[in-house]
Amino acid sequence: MQLYAGNEAQVRLQRIADKKSLWLRQTPGACHSGRMVGVDDADTLGWDTILEHLSSDGALSFRLLAADRAEGVRRKLAAAGFRIDFWDVFAADAQTARAACAPAADVALNDGLEFVAAEESGDAAMLGAVQACMVRNGIAPFSGYLLGGGEGPSCLVAIRNGAGEVIATAFGYFPHGVHSGRHGEAWGGLVAVDEGHRGHGLGYLVNARMIFMLAERLGATRVHEFASSSNLPSRRMIERCGLALDPSVVAGIATTGENRFTR
């Protein structure tokens, strides 16, 4: 199953990431960033390889880059004709994240809303509905293959309304390869809530349930998420889930375009 959604550039990058998934998992310095080829150790992967992928793909993700190296990376990329946008990193060890998110694990929904059962989350139609929710809320999605667990342990949380429409999503997985010192760390994100359902804590609920599953059932040693400096609602929601700002690292997406790849 390889469902794709988003604009033309997003779909093309998802296809590339799926095609190169084994290489991303097994190559030191590389990582599977979901939307595109990723790097979690630029020195190990090598700048020739990084610039080669950027030139051919048009975008590349930098995961957990040391903050004191961010400006140097920006200058190096600019000299090669690329721009990079950064996001702040919020993180917690598994015990802290699990304790903060446990109250959300058994919350019952009202107003005709329900959580999508785990056994349904791999269904093609459901994955398409999840991707559509992300897209209409300005979130660049992952491929259906990744969202459906095709890349290994992951957790997809979704809420649907009485009409069966997916109105909120969150997703977590393990992006770092076998050679990475962060192999046991999980990433969470893709939190989307339809406009008509915002303000009721649904973003917190899907995010917290996803984090709890990563820590409690999937064995994550640590969980991290990303948020832009201007996205105050997301930052507050992430902190409510027990994750704290880690100023030592940042995340970035390098592109050839003029706009941020995702919000």
Buried (B, 14 or more C-beta within 10 A) or exposed (E): EEBBBBEEBBBBBBBBBBEBBEEBBEBEBBBBBBBBBBBBBBEBBBBEBBBEBBEEBBBBBBBBBEBEBBEEBBEBBEEEEBBBBBBBBBBBBBEBBBEBBBEBBEEEBEEEBBBBEEEBBBBEEBBBBBBBBBBEBEBBBBBBBBBBBBBEBBBBBBBBBEEEEBBBBBBBBBBBBEBBEBBEBBBBBBBBBBEEBBEBBBBBBBBBBBBBBBBBEBEBBBBBBBBBEEBEEBBEBBBBBBBEEBEEBBBBBBBEEEEBBBE
